[in-house]
Structure formats: structure tokens, C-alpha cells
């Protein structure tokens, strides 16, 4: 199990945690999901199938966005 997979498992167990946008970017990179943040307060993640997810880069990241990110990474 890679570090990114362990982080994803921790997110599943604790979506209310104090997650940073850089952590999400790292997990996305490991799962071959590209991201962009063109000078805005939001980060857009895009899978190879064209699906995208936009998350506000404010701390703390709300649990609903962590849950959406988990589903997005898992392909759901």
C-alpha cells in the first residue's frame, strides 16, 4: 500500500480531519489525476475520462469535499 493509498484510507475514516489542499494534490498525482489552480481560491482536479471536481482551497476543507474527492479518486 502506497503512502497516497494510506492517506486516502485515513480520509475515509476521518473526513472531518484538518486536510490540506496539498495533501489532496499529492493523492491526485499518485492516482494520475491532473490538477490546476490558476491563481484562484479553487483547485480543479481532472481524471483521464474527462470528469472534473472543483474544491475550494480554504482551510479547513469541509468534510463534504473530502467525501466527494474520495469518490472522485476511486472513479465513482
Backbone as JSON, one array per atom type, in Angstrom:
{
  "sequence": "XXXXXXXXXXXXXXXXXXXXXXXXXXXXXXXXXXXXXXXXXXXXXXXXXXXXXXXXXXXXXXXXXXXXXXXXXXXX",
  "N": [[0.86, -1.18, 0.0], [0.67, 2.12, -0.94], [1.86, 5.38, 0.16], [0.04, 7.34, -0.6], [-2.28, 5.84, -0.85], [-2.66, 5.1, 1.8], [-3.15, 7.59, 2.94], [-5.54, 8.19, 1.63], [-7.17, 6.21, 2.75], [-7.15, 7.12, 5.4], [-8.52, 9.49, 5.04], [-11.04, 8.47, 4.4], [-11.74, 7.35, 6.85], [-11.75, 9.57, 8.49], [-13.14, 12.12, 7.5], [-13.57, 14.66, 8.52], [-11.19, 15.61, 9.34], [-8.26, 17.78, 9.57], [-7.55, 18.52, 6.73], [-5.27, 19.33, 4.13], [-5.0, 21.19, 1.09], [-2.74, 20.61, -0.38], [-2.23, 17.99, 0.35], [-4.34, 16.66, -0.89], [-3.64, 17.18, -3.53], [-1.29, 15.66, -3.72], [-2.27, 13.03, -3.4], [-3.89, 12.93, -5.65], [-1.99, 13.15, -7.7], [-0.62, 10.74, -7.41], [-2.57, 8.99, -8.22], [-2.75, 9.52, -10.84], [-4.23, 11.78, -11.59], [-4.79, 14.87, -12.9], [-4.29, 18.27, -11.85], [-5.24, 21.7, -11.47], [-4.64, 25.07, -10.58], [-5.27, 27.96, -11.26], [-4.28, 30.55, -10.09], [-6.43, 31.03, -8.46], [-8.86, 30.67, -5.8], [-9.67, 28.11, -5.8], [-9.23, 24.63, -6.57], [-9.04, 22.58, -9.37], [-9.58, 19.3, -10.13], [-8.91, 16.79, -12.54], [-9.84, 13.86, -14.11], [-8.62, 11.22, -16.32], [-10.75, 10.41, -17.87], [-12.17, 12.65, -18.35], [-13.86, 13.63, -16.41], [-14.42, 16.04, -13.81], [-13.58, 17.75, -10.74], [-14.1, 20.34, -8.57], [-12.62, 22.01, -5.9], [-12.76, 24.14, -3.09], [-9.92, 25.91, -1.94], [-9.64, 26.57, 0.72], [-8.83, 26.5, 4.22], [-10.3, 25.03, 7.05], [-10.74, 22.22, 4.87], [-13.94, 21.39, 3.95], [-15.81, 18.56, 5.18], [-17.59, 17.42, 3.27], [-16.41, 17.94, 0.82], [-14.12, 16.4, 1.03], [-15.24, 13.85, 1.07], [-16.41, 13.83, -1.49], [-14.07, 14.0, -3.0], [-12.82, 11.57, -2.39], [-14.62, 9.72, -3.58], [-14.32, 10.59, -6.2], [-11.6, 10.04, -6.76], [-11.64, 7.28, -6.54], [-13.07, 6.66, -8.73], [-15.82, 6.79, -8.86]],
  "CA": [[0.0, 0.0, 0.0], [1.48, 3.34, -1.05], [1.54, 6.45, 1.11], [-1.19, 8.0, -1.06], [-3.4, 4.95, -0.51], [-2.85, 5.2, 3.25], [-3.79, 8.88, 3.18], [-6.93, 8.05, 1.17], [-7.86, 5.43, 3.78], [-7.34, 8.0, 6.55], [-9.6, 10.42, 4.68], [-12.3, 7.74, 4.52], [-12.04, 7.16, 8.27], [-11.89, 10.85, 9.18], [-13.29, 13.22, 6.54], [-13.6, 15.93, 9.23], [-9.83, 15.97, 9.73], [-7.71, 19.05, 9.1], [-6.87, 18.16, 5.48], [-4.72, 20.43, 3.36], [-5.16, 21.03, -0.35], [-1.53, 19.97, -0.88], [-2.38, 16.56, 0.56], [-5.21, 16.2, -1.97], [-2.86, 17.22, -4.76], [-0.39, 14.51, -3.69], [-3.06, 11.82, -3.66], [-4.32, 13.0, -7.05], [-0.82, 12.87, -8.55], [-0.34, 9.29, -7.3], [-3.64, 8.29, -8.95], [-2.69, 10.03, -12.21], [-5.27, 12.78, -11.78], [-4.14, 16.17, -13.01], [-4.97, 19.35, -11.14], [-4.79, 23.04, -11.81], [-5.08, 26.13, -9.69], [-4.78, 29.13, -11.99], [-4.33, 31.79, -9.34], [-7.73, 31.22, -7.82], [-9.02, 30.06, -4.48], [-10.19, 26.77, -6.02], [-8.39, 23.69, -7.32], [-9.84, 21.69, -10.21], [-8.97, 18.0, -10.41], [-9.49, 16.22, -13.75], [-9.43, 12.48, -14.42], [-8.36, 10.98, -17.73], [-12.02, 10.22, -18.59], [-12.78, 13.97, -18.55], [-14.61, 14.09, -15.23], [-13.68, 17.0, -13.02], [-14.07, 18.08, -9.42], [-13.51, 21.6, -8.1], [-12.64, 22.09, -4.44], [-12.19, 25.38, -2.55], [-8.62, 25.68, -1.31], [-9.64, 27.17, 2.04], [-8.7, 25.57, 5.32], [-10.24, 23.61, 6.76], [-11.56, 21.73, 3.76], [-15.16, 20.83, 4.53], [-15.9, 17.1, 5.01], [-18.3, 17.03, 2.05], [-15.45, 17.96, -0.28], [-13.25, 15.24, 1.2], [-16.02, 12.68, 0.63], [-16.5, 13.9, -2.96], [-12.74, 13.71, -3.52], [-12.6, 10.12, -2.26], [-15.39, 9.08, -4.65], [-13.72, 11.01, -7.47], [-10.35, 9.28, -6.93], [-11.99, 5.86, -6.72], [-13.72, 6.5, -10.02], [-17.26, 6.7, -8.73]],
  "C": [[0.91, 1.24, 0.0], [1.05, 4.36, -0.01], [0.24, 7.15, 0.72], [-2.42, 7.16, -0.73], [-3.7, 5.0, 0.99], [-3.56, 6.52, 3.6], [-5.26, 8.83, 2.78], [-7.75, 7.26, 2.19], [-8.11, 6.27, 5.02], [-8.45, 9.0, 6.27], [-10.96, 9.75, 4.8], [-12.72, 7.62, 5.98], [-12.3, 8.46, 9.0], [-12.0, 12.0, 8.18], [-13.32, 14.6, 7.2], [-12.21, 16.4, 9.61], [-9.38, 17.29, 9.12], [-6.89, 18.79, 7.84], [-6.43, 19.41, 4.73], [-4.9, 20.15, 1.87], [-3.92, 20.37, -0.96], [-1.57, 18.46, -0.7], [-3.26, 15.96, -0.54], [-4.47, 16.18, -3.3], [-1.91, 16.02, -4.85], [-1.1, 13.21, -3.99], [-3.48, 11.78, -5.13], [-3.16, 12.64, -7.99], [-0.53, 11.37, -8.56], [-1.36, 8.47, -8.11], [-3.78, 8.82, -10.37], [-3.87, 10.95, -12.55], [-4.55, 14.13, -11.84], [-4.95, 17.21, -12.26], [-4.42, 20.67, -11.63], [-5.4, 24.03, -10.84], [-4.57, 27.44, -10.28], [-4.95, 30.44, -11.23], [-5.66, 32.07, -8.67], [-7.76, 30.54, -6.46], [-9.6, 28.65, -4.59], [-9.18, 25.94, -6.8], [-9.32, 22.77, -8.09], [-9.03, 20.45, -10.51], [-9.67, 17.42, -11.63], [-8.92, 14.83, -13.99], [-9.23, 12.33, -15.92], [-9.64, 10.76, -18.54], [-12.77, 11.55, -18.79], [-13.58, 14.49, -17.37], [-13.75, 15.05, -14.43], [-14.38, 17.27, -11.7], [-13.35, 19.34, -8.97], [-13.72, 21.71, -6.6], [-12.07, 23.44, -4.0], [-10.91, 25.07, -1.78], [-8.52, 26.31, 0.07], [-9.44, 26.09, 3.1], [-9.68, 25.96, 6.4], [-11.12, 23.26, 5.56], [-12.76, 21.02, 4.38], [-15.25, 19.32, 4.24], [-16.61, 16.66, 3.73], [-17.35, 17.01, 0.86], [-14.47, 16.8, -0.19], [-13.96, 13.98, 0.72], [-16.16, 12.67, -0.89], [-15.16, 13.56, -3.6], [-12.45, 12.21, -3.47], [-13.35, 9.39, -3.38], [-14.8, 9.38, -6.02], [-12.46, 10.19, -7.75], [-10.65, 7.82, -7.21], [-12.76, 5.61, -8.0], [-15.23, 6.43, -9.99], [-18.02, 7.9, -9.04]]
}
